[in-house]
Amino acid sequence: MTPRLGGLLRDATNQMNLELNAFARPYGMTGMQMSVIDYLQRQGTAVSFQVDIEREFHIRRSTASLLIGRMVERGLLTREIAASDSRKRQLQLTAKGRELVPIITQHLTAQDAKMVAGLSPEAAAGFRQALRQIARW
């Protein structure tokens, strides 16, 4: 019996999330919190808002608010009312959050490499393209 692609993708996602959460646990974080830190650092000097997190991770406002609130409590982020629009919440990494960036970046880079280990460069590029296409679906 040939497994369904959706099932394979679900299993791969679950495995990735389990591994990411296990790595994050000793730092007092979750895998999702690590992903938010990674996202914010990849934005560079661009101003980021809570709504950007909602869109990037495809989560509801209430979920993003809870996630960000916990990160603020742990001293990883600041969340302030944006000067340009009082309805928006501007996010910035704190010094504590920035200290974790190299650790998170190194781990996520290694995780990416592990996913394509054993694939040719062409197959790895095809895998990335297939995932992009599925994400837009």
N, C-alpha and C positions, 0 to 999 in steps of 0.2 A: 504494500500500500504506500503510495506516494504522499508524504505529508503536505498539508496545505501551506501555502506561502505565508498566510496570515499567522498560522500557528508557529511557524519557524521564526517569523519576525517577533512575535510575542515572547517566545522562549529566549531569543537573543536579547531582547530588551530587558526581560526579567533578570537574566544572568548579569547583564551589564549593571543594572541598578543594584543588585545584591552586592556585587564586587565594589561598586562605588560607595555604597553605604558602609560597608565593612572598612574601607580605607578611611572614610570621613569620621567614623566613630571615635577613634583615639583623639581627634582634634575637637571633640565636643560638637560636631556638626552632622548634618545629613548630606547625602549625595546631592540633593537638590540645592542645598545651601552652597555647596562647593561649586555647583554649576552656575549659580547666580554670581558668585564672586568671579568666576572665569568670564562670564558674559560681561560684567561691568568693567573688568580690566581690559578686555578686548575692545571696548568702546573708546579706549584712550581718553582724550580730553573732552569727548562729546558729553553733553549733559544727558543723564539718564533719568527716567521717571518710572514710577511704579507701573504705569500703563505699558511701558516697554517690556517689563518683565512678564506682564500678563500676555502680551503678544508673542514674545520670544518662546515662552514655555507653554503656550496655549492653556492658560489656567484662568480661572475666574478671579474677579476682583477680590472677593472675600478670601480666596486661597492665597493670592499674592499678598494681601494685607497681613494675614496670619504669618506667612513665611517671612516677610520682611520685618514684621514686628518682633519675631523671635531673633532674627539676626541683629536687630537694633539692641534688644535686651542683652545679647551676648557681646555687644561692642564691636561687631563686624561691619556695620553700616550706620550711616546717619540717614534719616528721612526727615526732610523739611518741606514746608510749603514753598512751592516754586514762586519766585518773584514775578515771573511773567504770567502766571495763571494760578490763582489761589485754589483751583480745583485739582491741580496736579501736585504730586509729591516727588520731589527731587531726591535722588539717591546718590550717595557717595560712599566709597570704601573708607573705613577708618584706618588708622595706622596698623591696628591689629589685623584688619582684613587684608591690607596690603602686604603684611608680613607673610601671609599664607599663599599669596599669588604664586611664587616660584614653586612651592610644594605642589599646589593644585595643578599648575601648568605642566610640570614634569610628569605627574601621575596621569593626567588626561592624554598627554602626548604618548606615554607608554601604553595606555589603554587603546588608543587609536592604532598604534603599531601592532599590538597584539591581535586586533581584529582583522588585520590584513596580512598577518604573518603567513607565509606559505603561498601567498598569491603573487603572481607576476605583477609588475608595475601597471601593465595594461588592465589586468583583471581587477586590481585595486582601484584604478581610476573608474572602471565600469561599475564597481560596487558603490563607490561614492555617488556616481551619476544616478544609479538606480535608487539609492536612498533619497537623493534630492527629488527625484521624480515622484516617489511614493509620498514624500512629505508634502508635495504640492497637490496631491490627489485629493 
